[in-house]
Amino acid sequence: MLAVIEAWRRRLSAVLHRQQISLMEDDEFLKTLEQLGLRARIERGEIACSSCGKILAVQNVGGIVSVRGEFKVICDSAECAGRPNTDGHA
């Protein structure tokens, strides 16, 4: 699992080169997903990227955004990480 999270961290860093972000440690990321009630739903394939609609897995989560009090999850593709859709599928 640590290798998956490290790959996620590298992709996210490369994709969001224009934005300042704070990368989380592996267990902190998983704990955050769990605290938000997202981890189990992502692992069951119940959450899609709010931008493109692709079903998410822990290894392809690119970010979490709060939109009008609701958490939206975006995938790690360059297109989605650069412009999350606030009307999306998460």
Secondary structure, 3 states (H helix, E strand, C coil): CHHHHHHHHHHHHHHCCCCCCCCCCHHHHHHHHHHCCCHHHHHCCCCECCCCCCECCHHHEEEEEEECCEEEEEECCHHHHHCCCCCCCC
